[in-house]
């Protein structure tokens, strides 16, 4: 294949600003710093950013200015580049690498920059001190152009019943998985602690981790003064940490253009396979103990003769334990795999920079495979509520032959064509618990329960599914956290217009 059409990553940058002050860096400042780290890493002049033809920014949770891509382009002297903003979703950074690698292979792009940041730690400090949002806005000629349309990942009906806050939704998938595995509540809790304890060990060695602290399985698994229960079975230490100041940036080009820029081949990292998938809406998914979209993503990411066994390094998206567990299912690896399953420490411990965490994990993977030349690394990404997925395989080994990918449109139908679960918004009658969670207050007391159930047996795929709240009975809520309630019998009815489930 002509080097003109062979995509390659040539520069990466990461910033973690741990000192939180009122004068700390803004989102734009952090992005600019990461971009210049990436140019320094590539060994090129910052003036060469004027030659960018593509600039894509991953949206922050709370955009601090009207048009972030335009502001960054103006700051770095890349105003001639086509400018894009990515919508919400943690899959975004890997999606960008996948999409624009294909664009380079097709001769549609020559030199691209991807970047993103969160400055929520500094923003929060400013709000607490002044009562006002940070004054980080910059003038803009207009609104940003989205690379991908901002699609809703949840319905109004779902939002009424807990399908809104990520920690609640992932907890419901976690409880379904625990039941499927046949584990007791305590055995599963200990397993979650062991899984994320290994992540903390990696974070403790990372220069970019927000919490570089090793923690025991017990510390993570069970509530304490510093580790409150958030949504059953998740403690605080099992949740992605977005109150951070972090950024990352990547430079992608062709081998031919990299040579013209004078970039050393020692910097070249190739994408050896990639995939992108989308999951059904939460209410329609066939089951909650696995992700069909992740399964298809895993089946499609490897090109040539590569497989998961060839991956020396892995970074599974880890917003919550179940995200890692589902990835293990999809790729056929154990949660006890000696490869650690993260190279950063993961979102709870490295810090989950909003939608941009995977920009950090890709940057870390590039550093890792450069240091261990000839090795392969796998990065996965997840957006929404297991809603959107992406994966990529990285190595310093050149891609043999033509660079190619199977376009997602060729396999997305494998997910879309699965039958939706039968569903009603107005359930009434005898029912069973399909999955559930209990949300806790900051006083560590159960406050609200949510139940996804079936009008019939919980494991009957033909039984009609519904969403509901649990009856607000403190004893019942407590009982839901002490034993496996999946399959438990009860009844559902509308109470003041709200679907309400009560145990028998």
Secondary structure, 3 states (H helix, E strand, C coil): CCHHHCEEEEEEEEEECCCCCCCCCCHHHHHHHHHHHHHHHHCCCHHHHHHCCEEEEECCCCCCCCCHHHHHHHHHCCCCCEEEEECCCCCHHHHHHHHHHHHHHCCCCCEEEEEEEEEHHHHHHHHHHHCCCCCCCCCCCCCCCECCCCCCCCCHHHHHCCCCCHHHHHHHHHHHHHHHHCCCHHHHHHHHHHHHHHHHHHHCCCCCCCCCCCCCHHHHHCCECCECEEECCEEHHHCCCCCCEEEEEEEEEEHHHHHHCCCCHHHCEEEEEEEEEECCCHHHCCCCCCCHHHHHHHHHCCCCCCCHHHCCEEECCCCCHHHHHHHHHHHCCCCCCCCCCCCCCCHHHHHCCHHHHHHHHHHHHHHHHHHCCCCEEEEEEEECCCCEEEEEEEECCCCCCCCCCCCHHHCCHHHHCCCCCCECCCCCEEEEEEEEEEEECCCCCEEEEEEEEEECCCCCCCCEEEEEEECCCHHHHHHHCCCCCCCCEEEEEEECCEEEEEEC
